[in-house]
Amino acid sequence: MNEMAGEGSSDSRCPICLERIRNVSYLNPCFHGFCFVCIQEWSERKAECPLCKGMYAFCASYCMLK
């Protein structure tokens, strides 16, 4: 497995900021992944996935503890 907790794969890009995903967060039920900060800011405006436009109930985030 080449992924660390809280990180996407080395080529995973956040669809919102287009940077490498940091502190990956997945939406439920579509499970699209985003940077935690990006989807947090997005959710203040809309409770819909930026990719599929589906409504989501919650966001699951995986943060790596140092």
N, CA, C and O of each residue as an XYZ file, in Angstrom:
264
protein
N       0.852     -1.173      0.000
C       0.000      0.000      0.000
C       0.897      1.235      0.000
O       1.754      1.369      0.873
N       0.718      2.123     -0.947
C       1.590      3.286     -1.047
C       0.937      4.560     -0.533
O       1.422      5.657     -0.810
N      -0.169      4.430      0.220
C      -0.815      5.610      0.756
C      -0.604      5.675      2.255
O      -0.624      4.650      2.937
N      -0.406      6.864      2.762
C      -0.302      7.078      4.200
C      -1.658      7.582      4.673
O      -2.399      8.188      3.899
N      -1.985      7.337      5.930
C      -3.239      7.849      6.477
C      -3.262      9.360      6.321
O      -2.283     10.040      6.631
N      -4.375      9.876      5.843
C      -4.502     11.316      5.694
C      -3.997     11.845      4.373
O      -4.114     13.041      4.103
N      -3.438     10.982      3.540
C      -2.906     11.413      2.254
C      -3.551     10.602      1.147
O      -3.847      9.422      1.336
N      -3.770     11.209      0.010
C      -4.202     10.460     -1.153
C      -2.983      9.809     -1.767
O      -1.873      9.986     -1.265
N      -3.163      9.060     -2.841
C      -1.997      8.501     -3.514
C      -1.163      9.648     -4.060
O      -1.632     10.784     -4.123
N       0.057      9.363     -4.452
C       0.978     10.429     -4.848
C       0.461     11.261     -6.015
O       0.897     12.399     -6.192
N      -0.467     10.718     -6.822
C      -0.982     11.484     -7.954
C      -2.421     11.951     -7.734
O      -3.035     12.476     -8.663
N      -2.980     11.774     -6.524
C      -4.347     12.213     -6.242
C      -4.382     13.727     -6.103
O      -3.617     14.314     -5.339
N      -5.272     14.336     -6.844
C      -5.442     15.788     -6.802
C      -6.835     16.122     -6.309
O      -7.804     15.451     -6.665
N      -6.937     17.140     -5.504
C      -8.231     17.601     -5.011
C      -8.971     18.283     -6.160
O      -8.413     19.176     -6.797
N     -10.205     17.886     -6.437
C     -10.968     18.508     -7.518
C     -11.319     19.974     -7.254
O     -11.722     20.683     -8.176
N     -11.175     20.432     -6.024
C     -11.492     21.825     -5.701
C     -10.274     22.719     -5.889
O     -10.341     23.699     -6.632
N      -9.154     22.399     -5.226
C      -7.964     23.265     -5.290
C      -6.952     22.807     -6.344
O      -6.042     23.557     -6.696
N      -7.106     21.589     -6.844
C      -6.226     20.988     -7.858
C      -4.815     20.693     -7.348
O      -3.922     20.384     -8.138
N      -4.612     20.786     -6.044
C      -3.333     20.436     -5.424
C      -3.394     18.982     -4.962
O      -4.449     18.350     -4.999
N      -2.236     18.459     -4.524
C      -2.206     17.118     -3.951
C      -3.111     17.085     -2.717
O      -3.059     17.996     -1.890
N      -3.930     16.054     -2.588
C      -4.883     15.978     -1.480
C      -4.154     15.897     -0.144
O      -3.246     15.087      0.043
N      -4.578     16.760      0.781
C      -4.043     16.787      2.149
C      -5.197     16.485      3.102
O      -6.281     17.051      2.960
N      -4.974     15.604      4.067
C      -6.017     15.215      5.029
C      -7.304     14.847      4.294
O      -8.337     15.501      4.443
N      -7.213     13.797      3.509
C      -8.313     13.383      2.639
C      -9.612     13.195      3.415
O      -9.632     12.608      4.496
N     -10.693     13.709      2.837
C     -12.034     13.580      3.395
C     -12.941     13.033      2.311
O     -12.893     13.471      1.162
N     -13.770     12.070      2.688
C     -14.678     11.423      1.742
C     -16.114     11.768      2.088
O     -16.502     11.769      3.257
N     -16.903     12.062      1.056
C     -18.313     12.368      1.263
C     -19.129     11.088      1.272
O     -18.795     10.122      0.586
N     -20.197     11.087      2.053
C     -21.114      9.957      2.090
C     -22.437     10.408      1.516
O     -22.987     11.388      2.019
N     -22.988      9.771      0.505
C     -22.743      8.398      0.085
C     -21.862      8.230     -1.147
O     -21.597      7.088     -1.522
N     -21.392      9.288     -1.799
C     -20.671      9.124     -3.078
C     -19.200      8.737     -2.906
O     -18.607      8.175     -3.826
N     -18.606      9.024     -1.759
C     -17.209      8.715     -1.443
C     -16.196      9.387     -2.362
O     -15.110      8.849     -2.577
N     -16.532     10.551     -2.907
C     -15.537     11.343     -3.621
C     -14.612     11.959     -2.575
O     -15.068     12.356     -1.502
N     -13.307     12.041     -2.881
C     -12.315     12.530     -1.935
C     -11.845     13.942     -2.236
O     -11.693     14.325     -3.396
N     -11.616     14.715     -1.172
C     -11.181     16.107     -1.262
C     -10.245     16.411     -0.100
O     -10.186     15.649      0.866
N      -9.513     17.519     -0.186
C      -8.784     18.027      0.974
C      -9.824     18.387      2.038
O     -10.893     18.909      1.718
N      -9.507     18.108      3.293
C     -10.444     18.430      4.373
C     -10.816     19.908      4.358
O     -11.997     20.248      4.432
N      -9.831     20.785      4.263
C     -10.090     22.229      4.297
C     -10.950     22.655      3.111
O     -11.858     23.472      3.267
N     -10.676     22.113      1.936
C     -11.448     22.484      0.743
C     -12.915     22.108      0.883
O     -13.792     22.934      0.629
N     -13.193     20.866      1.286
C     -14.592     20.437      1.373
C     -15.290     21.094      2.558
O     -16.506     21.287      2.532
N     -14.531     21.439      3.597
C     -15.126     22.163      4.726
C     -15.611     23.540      4.264
O     -16.728     23.945      4.586
N     -14.778     24.255      3.516
C     -15.173     25.567      2.996
C     -16.329     25.435      2.010
O     -17.266     26.233      2.034
N     -16.260     24.426      1.144
C     -17.324     24.189      0.159
C     -18.661     23.944      0.866
O     -19.696     24.462      0.448
N     -18.630     23.151      1.938
C     -19.866     22.775      2.628
C     -20.531     23.955      3.332
O     -21.714     23.886      3.665
N     -19.790     25.029      3.560
C     -20.401     26.231      4.134
C     -21.325     26.899      3.125
O     -22.213     27.663      3.502
N     -21.119     26.616      1.852
C     -21.942     27.189      0.787
C     -23.016     26.219      0.308
O     -24.165     26.604      0.091
N     -22.624     24.943      0.143
C     -23.535     23.930     -0.397
C     -23.270     22.588      0.258
O     -22.129     22.255      0.579
N     -24.333     21.820      0.452
C     -24.193     20.454      0.973
C     -24.356     19.472     -0.182
O     -25.089     18.489     -0.083
N     -23.654     19.761     -1.283
C     -23.672     18.845     -2.420
C     -22.249     18.618     -2.897
O     -21.397     19.501     -2.800
N     -22.006     17.430     -3.411
C     -20.678     17.070     -3.905
C     -20.320     17.935     -5.110
O     -21.129     18.060     -6.029
N     -19.137     18.531     -5.131
C     -18.717     19.349     -6.269
C     -18.574     18.548     -7.568
O     -18.624     19.124     -8.655
N     -18.399     17.238     -7.466
C     -18.219     16.415     -8.666
C     -19.531     15.885     -9.225
O     -19.841     16.108    -10.395
N     -20.305     15.185     -8.400
C     -21.514     14.525     -8.906
C     -22.790     15.288     -8.570
O     -23.875     14.906     -9.008
N     -22.668     16.355     -7.802
C     -23.797     17.202     -7.386
C     -24.796     16.487     -6.486
O     -25.888     17.000     -6.243
N     -24.431     15.301     -5.986
C     -25.299     14.585     -5.051
C     -25.235     15.211     -3.670
O     -24.196     15.725     -3.254
N     -26.353     15.163     -2.965
C     -26.389     15.658     -1.592
C     -25.624     14.677     -0.711
O     -25.673     13.469     -0.942
N     -24.920     15.182      0.293
C     -24.210     14.285      1.193
C     -24.635     14.522      2.635
O     -24.979     15.634      3.036
N     -24.598     13.434      3.398
C     -25.027     13.473      4.792
C     -23.889     13.904      5.706
O     -24.092     14.680      6.639
N     -22.688     13.397      5.433
C     -21.539     13.745      6.256
C     -20.256     13.499      5.495
O     -20.245     12.908      4.415
N     -19.179     13.967      6.088
C     -17.847     13.856      5.506
C     -16.972     13.092      6.485
O     -16.891     13.446      7.661
N     -16.316     12.044      6.001
C     -15.403     11.265      6.842
C     -13.982     11.703      6.532
O     -13.557     11.681      5.377
N     -13.247     12.100      7.565
C     -11.888     12.603      7.386
C     -10.901     11.704      8.110
O     -11.178     11.208      9.202
N      -9.747     11.500      7.489
C      -8.683     10.693      8.073
C      -7.456     11.570      8.227
O      -6.833     11.961      7.240
N      -7.113     11.875      9.464
C      -5.962     12.736      9.733
C      -4.826     11.906     10.312
O      -5.046     11.037     11.156
N      -3.618     12.179      9.853
C      -2.452     11.470     10.349
C      -1.918     12.189     11.575
O      -1.644     13.389     11.530
N      -1.771     11.459     12.663
C      -1.206     12.039     13.879
C       0.300     11.910     13.839
O       0.833     10.872     13.447
N       0.983     12.958     14.241
C       2.448     12.941     14.231
C       2.963     12.791     15.629
O       4.175     12.755     15.841
